[in-house]
Every structure is written in structure tokens, then in C-alpha cells.
Amino acid sequence: MKLILLTIGLLALAFSGIAIKIWAKKDGKFAGTCASQSPFLNKDGEACGMCGKLPSEQDCKKDIVA
């Protein structure tokens, strides 16, 4: 029973932490969300599927596209 309560408590803490982070950020935006930012996820140097940003580019193209 203690393990179940501990698990539920830790999950609630995690969800509340994510909710607070979203609430605290301006317009709920997160910096560096393109997968092309991570060399571990993008080993082939492909462009981001959401905005088309290449790994060599600095800014996300989502603002330009919209």
C-alpha cells in the first residue's frame, strides 16, 4: 500500500511540476523544442519535421512559417 501511495504521490508531483512550468512560461512556449537541436536524436542532420529548421541554423522557423 505504501508503494502505491508513493507512486501516486511522485506522479502527482511530476505532473504538477510540468503544469507549473507551462504556466510560468510566456504563452506556454518552451525553448529548444526542435529535435534537430539534439545530436543524439538527429544523427543524420535532417531538418525539423515541425518547422524545417536545420541543425546548423540558430532560430526555429515556426515563427516565420506561421
PDB file of N, H, CA, C and O in Angstrom:
ATOM      1  N   MET A   1       0.827  -1.194   0.000  1.00  0.00           N
ATOM      2  CA  MET A   1       0.000   0.000   0.000  1.00  0.00           C
ATOM      3  C   MET A   1       0.875   1.263   0.000  1.00  0.00           C
ATOM      4  O   MET A   1       0.574   2.254  -0.666  1.00  0.00           O
ATOM      5  N   LYS A   2       1.961   1.190   0.766  1.00  0.00           N
ATOM      6  H   LYS A   2       2.206   0.386   1.307  1.00  0.00           H
ATOM      7  CA  LYS A   2       2.861   2.348   0.823  1.00  0.00           C
ATOM      8  C   LYS A   2       3.472   2.634  -0.551  1.00  0.00           C
ATOM      9  O   LYS A   2       3.643   3.791  -0.935  1.00  0.00           O
ATOM     10  N   LEU A   3       3.796   1.575  -1.280  1.00  0.00           N
ATOM     11  H   LEU A   3       3.658   0.635  -0.969  1.00  0.00           H
ATOM     12  CA  LEU A   3       4.394   1.732  -2.602  1.00  0.00           C
ATOM     13  C   LEU A   3       3.414   2.389  -3.574  1.00  0.00           C
ATOM     14  O   LEU A   3       3.811   3.235  -4.375  1.00  0.00           O
ATOM     15  N   ILE A   4       2.168   2.014  -3.509  1.00  0.00           N
ATOM     16  H   ILE A   4       1.845   1.327  -2.859  1.00  0.00           H
ATOM     17  CA  ILE A   4       1.147   2.602  -4.377  1.00  0.00           C
ATOM     18  C   ILE A   4       0.973   4.085  -4.067  1.00  0.00           C
ATOM     19  O   ILE A   4       0.904   4.905  -4.983  1.00  0.00           O
ATOM     20  N   LEU A   5       0.901   4.433  -2.789  1.00  0.00           N
ATOM     21  H   LEU A   5       0.957   3.767  -2.045  1.00  0.00           H
ATOM     22  CA  LEU A   5       0.759   5.842  -2.396  1.00  0.00           C
ATOM     23  C   LEU A   5       1.996   6.653  -2.793  1.00  0.00           C
ATOM     24  O   LEU A   5       1.874   7.791  -3.246  1.00  0.00           O
ATOM     25  N   LEU A   6       3.161   6.079  -2.625  1.00  0.00           N
ATOM     26  H   LEU A   6       3.260   5.154  -2.257  1.00  0.00           H
ATOM     27  CA  LEU A   6       4.391   6.764  -3.017  1.00  0.00           C
ATOM     28  C   LEU A   6       4.418   6.990  -4.527  1.00  0.00           C
ATOM     29  O   LEU A   6       4.800   8.068  -4.984  1.00  0.00           O
ATOM     30  N   THR A   7       4.017   5.987  -5.303  1.00  0.00           N
ATOM     31  H   THR A   7       3.707   5.111  -4.932  1.00  0.00           H
ATOM     32  CA  THR A   7       3.984   6.102  -6.763  1.00  0.00           C
ATOM     33  C   THR A   7       3.000   7.181  -7.203  1.00  0.00           C
ATOM     34  O   THR A   7       3.320   8.008  -8.057  1.00  0.00           O
ATOM     35  N   ILE A   8       1.823   7.171  -6.629  1.00  0.00           N
ATOM     36  H   ILE A   8       1.563   6.499  -5.935  1.00  0.00           H
ATOM     37  CA  ILE A   8       0.814   8.182  -6.965  1.00  0.00           C
ATOM     38  C   ILE A   8       1.310   9.578  -6.575  1.00  0.00           C
ATOM     39  O   ILE A   8       1.106  10.539  -7.317  1.00  0.00           O
ATOM     40  N   GLY A   9       1.947   9.686  -5.434  1.00  0.00           N
ATOM     41  H   GLY A   9       2.113   8.905  -4.832  1.00  0.00           H
ATOM     42  CA  GLY A   9       2.486  10.974  -4.991  1.00  0.00           C
ATOM     43  C   GLY A   9       3.567  11.500  -5.919  1.00  0.00           C
ATOM     44  O   GLY A   9       3.581  12.685  -6.252  1.00  0.00           O
ATOM     45  N   LEU A  10       4.470  10.628  -6.339  1.00  0.00           N
ATOM     46  H   LEU A  10       4.459   9.665  -6.069  1.00  0.00           H
ATOM     47  CA  LEU A  10       5.542  11.057  -7.247  1.00  0.00           C
ATOM     48  C   LEU A  10       4.994  11.434  -8.625  1.00  0.00           C
ATOM     49  O   LEU A  10       5.464  12.399  -9.227  1.00  0.00           O
ATOM     50  N   LEU A  11       4.017  10.693  -9.128  1.00  0.00           N
ATOM     51  H   LEU A  11       3.636   9.909  -8.639  1.00  0.00           H
ATOM     52  CA  LEU A  11       3.388  11.052 -10.402  1.00  0.00           C
ATOM     53  C   LEU A  11       2.664  12.391 -10.303  1.00  0.00           C
ATOM     54  O   LEU A  11       2.736  13.209 -11.221  1.00  0.00           O
ATOM     55  N   ALA A  12       1.968  12.615  -9.194  1.00  0.00           N
ATOM     56  H   ALA A  12       1.910  11.951  -8.449  1.00  0.00           H
ATOM     57  CA  ALA A  12       1.284  13.896  -8.994  1.00  0.00           C
ATOM     58  C   ALA A  12       2.281  15.044  -8.928  1.00  0.00           C
ATOM     59  O   ALA A  12       2.028  16.125  -9.460  1.00  0.00           O
ATOM     60  N   LEU A  13       3.408  14.811  -8.277  1.00  0.00           N
ATOM     61  H   LEU A  13       3.614  13.933  -7.845  1.00  0.00           H
ATOM     62  CA  LEU A  13       4.454  15.835  -8.195  1.00  0.00           C
ATOM     63  C   LEU A  13       5.024  16.147  -9.575  1.00  0.00           C
ATOM     64  O   LEU A  13       5.265  17.309  -9.901  1.00  0.00           O
ATOM     65  N   ALA A  14       5.237  15.120 -10.379  1.00  0.00           N
ATOM     66  H   ALA A  14       5.041  14.176 -10.115  1.00  0.00           H
ATOM     67  CA  ALA A  14       5.764  15.323 -11.727  1.00  0.00           C
ATOM     68  C   ALA A  14       4.775  16.103 -12.594  1.00  0.00           C
ATOM     69  O   ALA A  14       5.162  17.053 -13.274  1.00  0.00           O
ATOM     70  N   PHE A  15       3.509  15.707 -12.572  1.00  0.00           N
ATOM     71  H   PHE A  15       3.194  14.935 -12.019  1.00  0.00           H
ATOM     72  CA  PHE A  15       2.501  16.411 -13.373  1.00  0.00           C
ATOM     73  C   PHE A  15       2.330  17.855 -12.918  1.00  0.00           C
ATOM     74  O   PHE A  15       2.171  18.751 -13.747  1.00  0.00           O
ATOM     75  N   SER A  16       2.363  18.087 -11.614  1.00  0.00           N
ATOM     76  H   SER A  16       2.492  17.359 -10.940  1.00  0.00           H
ATOM     77  CA  SER A  16       2.218  19.463 -11.139  1.00  0.00           C
ATOM     78  C   SER A  16       3.437  20.296 -11.508  1.00  0.00           C
ATOM     79  O   SER A  16       3.301  21.485 -11.800  1.00  0.00           O
ATOM     80  N   GLY A  17       4.621  19.700 -11.502  1.00  0.00           N
ATOM     81  H   GLY A  17       4.732  18.735 -11.265  1.00  0.00           H
ATOM     82  CA  GLY A  17       5.824  20.425 -11.913  1.00  0.00           C
ATOM     83  C   GLY A  17       5.770  20.827 -13.376  1.00  0.00           C
ATOM     84  O   GLY A  17       6.148  21.944 -13.731  1.00  0.00           O
ATOM     85  N   ILE A  18       5.304  19.924 -14.226  1.00  0.00           N
ATOM     86  H   ILE A  18       4.997  19.017 -13.938  1.00  0.00           H
ATOM     87  CA  ILE A  18       5.161  20.248 -15.650  1.00  0.00           C
ATOM     88  C   ILE A  18       4.110  21.336 -15.844  1.00  0.00           C
ATOM     89  O   ILE A  18       4.302  22.255 -16.640  1.00  0.00           O
ATOM     90  N   ALA A  19       3.003  21.232 -15.118  1.00  0.00           N
ATOM     91  H   ALA A  19       2.846  20.486 -14.471  1.00  0.00           H
ATOM     92  CA  ALA A  19       1.941  22.238 -15.229  1.00  0.00           C
ATOM     93  C   ALA A  19       2.440  23.604 -14.781  1.00  0.00           C
ATOM     94  O   ALA A  19       2.114  24.610 -15.410  1.00  0.00           O
ATOM     95  N   ILE A  20       3.216  23.661 -13.719  1.00  0.00           N
ATOM     96  H   ILE A  20       3.481  22.843 -13.208  1.00  0.00           H
ATOM     97  CA  ILE A  20       3.760  24.939 -13.238  1.00  0.00           C
ATOM     98  C   ILE A  20       4.732  25.509 -14.260  1.00  0.00           C
ATOM     99  O   ILE A  20       4.756  26.719 -14.485  1.00  0.00           O
ATOM    100  N   LYS A  21       5.534  24.650 -14.881  1.00  0.00           N
ATOM    101  H   LYS A  21       5.514  23.667 -14.698  1.00  0.00           H
ATOM    102  CA  LYS A  21       6.482  25.131 -15.894  1.00  0.00           C
ATOM    103  C   LYS A  21       5.742  25.727 -17.084  1.00  0.00           C
ATOM    104  O   LYS A  21       6.127  26.783 -17.586  1.00  0.00           O
ATOM    105  N   ILE A  22       4.687  25.065 -17.540  1.00  0.00           N
ATOM    106  H   ILE A  22       4.374  24.207 -17.132  1.00  0.00           H
ATOM    107  CA  ILE A  22       3.888  25.595 -18.652  1.00  0.00           C
ATOM    108  C   ILE A  22       3.224  26.905 -18.260  1.00  0.00           C
ATOM    109  O   ILE A  22       3.193  27.846 -19.053  1.00  0.00           O
ATOM    110  N   TRP A  23       2.697  26.977 -17.056  1.00  0.00           N
ATOM    111  H   TRP A  23       2.722  26.213 -16.411  1.00  0.00           H
ATOM    112  CA  TRP A  23       2.014  28.182 -16.585  1.00  0.00           C
ATOM    113  C   TRP A  23       2.987  29.351 -16.438  1.00  0.00           C
ATOM    114  O   TRP A  23       2.629  30.494 -16.723  1.00  0.00           O
ATOM    115  N   ALA A  24       4.212  29.073 -15.995  1.00  0.00           N
ATOM    116  H   ALA A  24       4.503  28.144 -15.763  1.00  0.00           H
ATOM    117  CA  ALA A  24       5.181  30.135 -15.743  1.00  0.00           C
ATOM    118  C   ALA A  24       5.802  30.683 -17.028  1.00  0.00           C
ATOM    119  O   ALA A  24       6.212  31.843 -17.064  1.00  0.00           O
ATOM    120  N   LYS A  25       5.877  29.866 -18.082  1.00  0.00           N
ATOM    121  H   LYS A  25       5.544  28.924 -18.052  1.00  0.00           H
ATOM    122  CA  LYS A  25       6.466  30.328 -19.337  1.00  0.00           C
ATOM    123  C   LYS A  25       5.494  31.240 -20.074  1.00  0.00           C
ATOM    124  O   LYS A  25       4.280  31.049 -20.006  1.00  0.00           O
ATOM    125  N   LYS A  26       6.029  32.222 -20.772  1.00  0.00           N
ATOM    126  H   LYS A  26       7.016  32.377 -20.827  1.00  0.00           H
ATOM    127  CA  LYS A  26       5.210  33.132 -21.555  1.00  0.00           C
ATOM    128  C   LYS A  26       4.542  32.370 -22.687  1.00  0.00           C
ATOM    129  O   LYS A  26       5.234  31.751 -23.496  1.00  0.00           O
ATOM    130  N   ASP A  27       3.232  32.397 -22.766  1.00  0.00           N
ATOM    131  H   ASP A  27       2.670  32.900 -22.109  1.00  0.00           H
ATOM    132  CA  ASP A  27       2.423  31.724 -23.779  1.00  0.00           C
ATOM    133  C   ASP A  27       2.667  30.217 -23.828  1.00  0.00           C
ATOM    134  O   ASP A  27       2.349  29.581 -24.833  1.00  0.00           O
ATOM    135  N   GLY A  28       3.224  29.631 -22.766  1.00  0.00           N
ATOM    136  H   GLY A  28       3.482  30.147 -21.950  1.00  0.00           H
ATOM    137  CA  GLY A  28       3.463  28.195 -22.716  1.00  0.00           C
ATOM    138  C   GLY A  28       4.512  27.715 -23.694  1.00  0.00           C
ATOM    139  O   GLY A  28       4.527  26.534 -24.039  1.00  0.00           O
ATOM    140  N   LYS A  29       5.395  28.598 -24.154  1.00  0.00           N
ATOM    141  H   LYS A  29       5.383  29.557 -23.873  1.00  0.00           H
ATOM    142  CA  LYS A  29       6.411  28.230 -25.138  1.00  0.00           C
ATOM    143  C   LYS A  29       7.658  27.701 -24.434  1.00  0.00           C
ATOM    144  O   LYS A  29       8.070  28.227 -23.400  1.00  0.00           O
ATOM    145  N   PHE A  30       8.245  26.665 -25.001  1.00  0.00           N
ATOM    146  H   PHE A  30       7.910  26.238 -25.841  1.00  0.00           H
ATOM    147  CA  PHE A  30       9.481  26.103 -24.487  1.00  0.00           C
ATOM    148  C   PHE A  30      10.592  26.359 -25.486  1.00  0.00           C
ATOM    149  O   PHE A  30      10.383  26.242 -26.693  1.00  0.00           O
ATOM    150  N   ALA A  31      11.761  26.705 -24.997  1.00  0.00           N
ATOM    151  H   ALA A  31      11.931  26.800 -24.016  1.00  0.00           H
ATOM    152  CA  ALA A  31      12.899  26.978 -25.864  1.00  0.00           C
ATOM    153  C   ALA A  31      13.567  25.676 -26.280  1.00  0.00           C
ATOM    154  O   ALA A  31      13.658  24.736 -25.491  1.00  0.00           O
ATOM    155  N   GLY A  32      14.029  25.630 -27.508  1.00  0.00           N
ATOM    156  H   GLY A  32      13.955  26.394 -28.149  1.00  0.00           H
ATOM    157  CA  GLY A  32      14.791  24.484 -27.984  1.00  0.00           C
ATOM    158  C   GLY A  32      13.991  23.207 -28.109  1.00  0.00           C
ATOM    159  O   GLY A  32      14.486  22.137 -27.754  1.00  0.00           O
ATOM    160  N   THR A  33      12.770  23.288 -28.605  1.00  0.00           N
ATOM    161  H   THR A  33      12.368  24.157 -28.894  1.00  0.00           H
ATOM    162  CA  THR A  33      11.956  22.094 -28.707  1.00  0.00           C
ATOM    163  C   THR A  33      12.134  21.355 -30.024  1.00  0.00           C
ATOM    164  O   THR A  33      11.555  20.283 -30.195  1.00  0.00           O
ATOM    165  N   CYS A  34      12.901  21.877 -30.947  1.00  0.00           N
ATOM    166  H   CYS A  34      13.372  22.748 -30.809  1.00  0.00           H
ATOM    167  CA  CYS A  34      13.147  21.177 -32.204  1.00  0.00           C
ATOM    168  C   CYS A  34      14.034  19.963 -31.957  1.00  0.00           C
ATOM    169  O   CYS A  34      15.017  20.053 -31.222  1.00  0.00           O
ATOM    170  N   ALA A  35      13.699  18.843 -32.558  1.00  0.00           N
ATOM    171  H   ALA A  35      12.900  18.770 -33.155  1.00  0.00           H
ATOM    172  CA  ALA A  35      14.507  17.637 -32.408  1.00  0.00           C
ATOM    173  C   ALA A  35      15.878  17.812 -33.052  1.00  0.00           C
ATOM    174  O   ALA A  35      16.826  17.111 -32.696  1.00  0.00           O
ATOM    175  N   SER A  36      15.985  18.735 -33.992  1.00  0.00           N
ATOM    176  H   SER A  36      15.215  19.304 -34.281  1.00  0.00           H
ATOM    177  CA  SER A  36      17.266  18.946 -34.659  1.00  0.00           C
ATOM    178  C   SER A  36      18.304  19.574 -33.738  1.00  0.00           C
ATOM    179  O   SER A  36      19.481  19.632 -34.093  1.00  0.00           O
ATOM    180  N   GLN A  37      17.896  20.040 -32.575  1.00  0.00           N
ATOM    181  H   GLN A  37      16.940  19.993 -32.287  1.00  0.00           H
ATOM    182  CA  GLN A  37      18.830  20.604 -31.605  1.00  0.00           C
ATOM    183  C   GLN A  37      19.676  19.510 -30.952  1.00  0.00           C
ATOM    184  O   GLN A  37      20.804  19.772 -30.533  1.00  0.00           O
ATOM    185  N   SER A  38      19.157  18.315 -30.862  1.00  0.00           N
ATOM    186  H   SER A  38      18.241  18.102 -31.202  1.00  0.00           H
ATOM    187  CA  SER A  38      19.828  17.235 -30.152  1.00  0.00           C
ATOM    188  C   SER A  38      20.605  16.342 -31.121  1.00  0.00           C
ATOM    189  O   SER A  38      20.011  15.737 -32.013  1.00  0.00           O
ATOM    190  N   PRO A  39      21.913  16.257 -30.956  1.00  0.00           N
ATOM    191  CA  PRO A  39      22.682  15.370 -31.826  1.00  0.00           C
ATOM    192  C   PRO A  39      22.402  13.895 -31.548  1.00  0.00           C
ATOM    193  O   PRO A  39      22.692  13.044 -32.389  1.00  0.00           O
ATOM    194  N   PHE A  40      21.846  13.582 -30.386  1.00  0.00           N
ATOM    195  H   PHE A  40      21.611  14.273 -29.702  1.00  0.00           H
ATOM    196  CA  PHE A  40      21.517  12.197 -30.051  1.00  0.00           C
ATOM    197  C   PHE A  40      20.272  11.724 -30.807  1.00  0.00           C
ATOM    198  O   PHE A  40      20.169  10.550 -31.163  1.00  0.00           O
ATOM    199  N   LEU A  41      19.329  12.639 -31.050  1.00  0.00           N
ATOM    200  H   LEU A  41      19.412  13.593 -30.761  1.00  0.00           H
ATOM    201  CA  LEU A  41      18.102  12.287 -31.746  1.00  0.00           C
ATOM    202  C   LEU A  41      18.220  12.441 -33.254  1.00  0.00           C
ATOM    203  O   LEU A  41      17.520  11.758 -34.002  1.00  0.00           O
ATOM    204  N   ASN A  42      19.087  13.320 -33.704  1.00  0.00           N
ATOM    205  H   ASN A  42      19.655  13.874 -33.096  1.00  0.00           H
ATOM    206  CA  ASN A  42      19.206  13.621 -35.133  1.00  0.00           C
ATOM    207  C   ASN A  42      20.643  13.379 -35.579  1.00  0.00           C
ATOM    208  O   ASN A  42      21.417  14.323 -35.739  1.00  0.00           O
ATOM    209  N   LYS A  43      20.986  12.140 -35.773  1.00  0.00           N
ATOM    210  H   LYS A  43      20.357  11.374 -35.643  1.00  0.00           H
ATOM    211  CA  LYS A  43      22.359  11.791 -36.147  1.00  0.00           C
ATOM    212  C   LYS A  43      22.651  12.039 -37.621  1.00  0.00           C
ATOM    213  O   LYS A  43      23.812  12.171 -38.008  1.00  0.00           O
ATOM    214  N   ASP A  44      21.604  12.104 -38.452  1.00  0.00           N
ATOM    215  H   ASP A  44      20.661  11.997 -38.138  1.00  0.00           H
ATOM    216  CA  ASP A  44      21.791  12.290 -39.887  1.00  0.00           C
ATOM    217  C   ASP A  44      21.760  13.750 -40.318  1.00  0.00           C
ATOM    218  O   ASP A  44      21.986  14.041 -41.493  1.00  0.00           O
ATOM    219  N   GLY A  45      21.482  14.688 -39.391  1.00  0.00           N
ATOM    220  H   GLY A  45      21.298  14.451 -38.437  1.00  0.00           H
ATOM    221  CA  GLY A  45      21.441  16.103 -39.737  1.00  0.00           C
ATOM    222  C   GLY A  45      20.204  16.510 -40.504  1.00  0.00           C
ATOM    223  O   GLY A  45      20.247  17.461 -41.285  1.00  0.00           O
ATOM    224  N   GLU A  46      19.099  15.810 -40.298  1.00  0.00           N
ATOM    225  H   GLU A  46      19.064  15.038 -39.664  1.00  0.00           H
ATOM    226  CA  GLU A  46      17.852  16.121 -41.001  1.00  0.00           C
ATOM    227  C   GLU A  46      17.188  17.365 -40.427  1.00  0.00           C
ATOM    228  O   GLU A  46      17.443  17.755 -39.288  1.00  0.00           O
ATOM    229  N   ALA A  47      16.331  17.979 -41.240  1.00  0.00           N
ATOM    230  H   ALA A  47      16.124  17.662 -42.166  1.00  0.00           H
ATOM    231  CA  ALA A  47      15.603  19.174 -40.809  1.00  0.00           C
ATOM    232  C   ALA A  47      14.487  18.786 -39.839  1.00  0.00           C
ATOM    233  O   ALA A  47      14.025  17.645 -39.845  1.00  0.00           O
ATOM    234  N   CYS A  48      14.060  19.730 -39.012  1.00  0.00           N
ATOM    235  H   CYS A  48      14.436  20.656 -39.007  1.00  0.00           H
ATOM    236  CA  CYS A  48      12.978  19.524 -38.056  1.00  0.00           C
ATOM    237  C   CYS A  48      11.676  19.254 -38.815  1.00  0.00           C
ATOM    238  O   CYS A  48      11.387  19.927 -39.804  1.00  0.00           O
ATOM    239  N   GLY A  49      10.902  18.288 -38.365  1.00  0.00           N
ATOM    240  H   GLY A  49      11.138  17.741 -37.562  1.00  0.00           H
ATOM    241  CA  GLY A  49       9.644  17.942 -39.015  1.00  0.00           C
ATOM    242  C   GLY A  49       8.559  18.970 -38.785  1.00  0.00           C
ATOM    243  O   GLY A  49       7.605  19.036 -39.561  1.00  0.00           O
ATOM    244  N   MET A  50       8.675  19.778 -37.738  1.00  0.00           N
ATOM    245  H   MET A  50       9.450  19.725 -37.108  1.00  0.00           H
ATOM    246  CA  MET A  50       7.651  20.778 -37.421  1.00  0.00           C
ATOM    247  C   MET A  50       7.882  22.096 -38.159  1.00  0.00           C
ATOM    248  O   MET A  50       6.941  22.689 -38.686  1.00  0.00           O
ATOM    249  N   CYS A  51       9.133  22.549 -38.196  1.00  0.00           N
ATOM    250  H   CYS A  51       9.897  22.067 -37.768  1.00  0.00           H
ATOM    251  CA  CYS A  51       9.374  23.881 -38.754  1.00  0.00           C
ATOM    252  C   CYS A  51      10.366  23.898 -39.911  1.00  0.00           C
ATOM    253  O   CYS A  51      10.475  24.913 -40.600  1.00  0.00           O
ATOM    254  N   GLY A  52      11.091  22.810 -40.146  1.00  0.00           N
ATOM    255  H   GLY A  52      11.003  21.985 -39.587  1.00  0.00           H
ATOM    256  CA  GLY A  52      12.055  22.772 -41.233  1.00  0.00           C
ATOM    257  C   GLY A  52      13.425  23.314 -40.882  1.00  0.00           C
ATOM    258  O   GLY A  52      14.254  23.511 -41.770  1.00  0.00           O
ATOM    259  N   LYS A  53      13.682  23.560 -39.602  1.00  0.00           N
ATOM    260  H   LYS A  53      13.008  23.400 -38.881  1.00  0.00           H
ATOM    261  CA  LYS A  53      14.968  24.108 -39.158  1.00  0.00           C
ATOM    262  C   LYS A  53      16.058  23.055 -39.298  1.00  0.00           C
ATOM    263  O   LYS A  53      15.871  21.903 -38.907  1.00  0.00           O
ATOM    264  N   LEU A  54      17.186  23.451 -39.853  1.00  0.00           N
ATOM    265  H   LEU A  54      17.338  24.387 -40.170  1.00  0.00           H
ATOM    266  CA  LEU A  54      18.343  22.574 -39.961  1.00  0.00           C
ATOM    267  C   LEU A  54      19.172  22.667 -38.684  1.00  0.00           C
ATOM    268  O   LEU A  54      19.097  23.682 -37.991  1.00  0.00           O
ATOM    269  N   PRO A  55      19.957  21.651 -38.350  1.00  0.00           N
ATOM    270  CA  PRO A  55      20.777  21.699 -37.136  1.00  0.00           C
ATOM    271  C   PRO A  55      21.774  22.854 -37.123  1.00  0.00           C
ATOM    272  O   PRO A  55      22.150  23.333 -36.053  1.00  0.00           O
ATOM    273  N   SER A  56      22.203  23.302 -38.286  1.00  0.00           N
ATOM    274  H   SER A  56      21.898  22.914 -39.155  1.00  0.00           H
ATOM    275  CA  SER A  56      23.175  24.398 -38.348  1.00  0.00           C
ATOM    276  C   SER A  56      22.534  25.767 -38.126  1.00  0.00           C
ATOM    277  O   SER A  56      23.246  26.744 -37.894  1.00  0.00           O
ATOM    278  N   GLU A  57      21.214  25.857 -38.190  1.00  0.00           N
ATOM    279  H   GLU A  57      20.635  25.064 -38.378  1.00  0.00           H
ATOM    280  CA  GLU A  57      20.527  27.135 -38.010  1.00  0.00           C
ATOM    281  C   GLU A  57      20.247  27.385 -36.532  1.00  0.00           C
ATOM    282  O   GLU A  57      20.067  26.445 -35.758  1.00  0.00           O
ATOM    283  N   GLN A  58      20.211  28.649 -36.151  1.00  0.00           N
ATOM    284  H   GLN A  58      20.357  29.413 -36.780  1.00  0.00           H
ATOM    285  CA  GLN A  58      20.060  29.022 -34.748  1.00  0.00           C
ATOM    286  C   GLN A  58      18.586  29.080 -34.312  1.00  0.00           C
ATOM    287  O   GLN A  58      18.223  28.480 -33.300  1.00  0.00           O
ATOM    288  N   ASP A  59      17.752  29.781 -35.049  1.00  0.00           N
ATOM    289  H   ASP A  59      18.047  30.268 -35.871  1.00  0.00           H
ATOM    290  CA  ASP A  59      16.378  30.022 -34.627  1.00  0.00           C
ATOM    291  C   ASP A  59      15.394  29.088 -35.301  1.00  0.00           C
ATOM    292  O   ASP A  59      15.614  28.642 -36.427  1.00  0.00           O
ATOM    293  N   CYS A  60      14.306  28.796 -34.604  1.00  0.00           N
ATOM    294  H   CYS A  60      14.127  29.158 -33.690  1.00  0.00           H
ATOM    295  CA  CYS A  60      13.250  27.965 -35.133  1.00  0.00           C
ATOM    296  C   CYS A  60      12.522  28.730 -36.237  1.00  0.00           C
ATOM    297  O   CYS A  60      12.321  29.939 -36.126  1.00  0.00           O
ATOM    298  N   LYS A  61      12.129  28.033 -37.296  1.00  0.00           N
ATOM    299  H   LYS A  61      12.293  27.050 -37.386  1.00  0.00           H
ATOM    300  CA  LYS A  61      11.429  28.675 -38.419  1.00  0.00           C
ATOM    301  C   LYS A  61       9.917  28.708 -38.213  1.00  0.00           C
ATOM    302  O   LYS A  61       9.188  29.176 -39.088  1.00  0.00           O
ATOM    303  N   LYS A  62       9.443  28.227 -37.087  1.00  0.00           N
ATOM    304  H   LYS A  62      10.035  27.847 -36.376  1.00  0.00           H
ATOM    305  CA  LYS A  62       7.997  28.154 -36.860  1.00  0.00           C
ATOM    306  C   LYS A  62       7.363  29.541 -36.888  1.00  0.00           C
ATOM    307  O   LYS A  62       6.256  29.709 -37.401  1.00  0.00           O
ATOM    308  N   ASP A  63       8.067  30.546 -36.332  1.00  0.00           N
ATOM    309  H   ASP A  63       8.966  30.410 -35.916  1.00  0.00           H
ATOM    310  CA  ASP A  63       7.526  31.906 -36.338  1.00  0.00           C
ATOM    311  C   ASP A  63       7.464  32.472 -37.757  1.00  0.00           C
ATOM    312  O   ASP A  63       6.580  33.270 -38.069  1.00  0.00           O
ATOM    313  N   ILE A  64       8.386  32.067 -38.605  1.00  0.00           N
ATOM    314  H   ILE A  64       9.104  31.419 -38.351  1.00  0.00           H
ATOM    315  CA  ILE A  64       8.411  32.557 -39.986  1.00  0.00           C
ATOM    316  C   ILE A  64       7.297  31.887 -40.798  1.00  0.00           C
ATOM    317  O   ILE A  64       6.667  32.533 -41.635  1.00  0.00           O
ATOM    318  N   VAL A  65       7.056  30.606 -40.554  1.00  0.00           N
ATOM    319  H   VAL A  65       7.568  30.081 -39.874  1.00  0.00           H
ATOM    320  CA  VAL A  65       6.064  29.848 -41.312  1.00  0.00           C
ATOM    321  C   VAL A  65       4.645  30.327 -40.972  1.00  0.00           C
ATOM    322  O   VAL A  65       3.796  30.452 -41.854  1.00  0.00           O
ATOM    323  N   ALA A  66       4.403  30.591 -39.691  1.00  0.00           N
ATOM    324  H   ALA A  66       5.092  30.490 -38.974  1.00  0.00           H
ATOM    325  CA  ALA A  66       3.056  30.963 -39.245  1.00  0.00           C
ATOM    326  C   ALA A  66       2.660  32.342 -39.611  1.00  0.00           C
ATOM    327  O   ALA A  66       1.551  32.771 -39.292  1.00  0.00           O
TER     328      ALA A  66
END
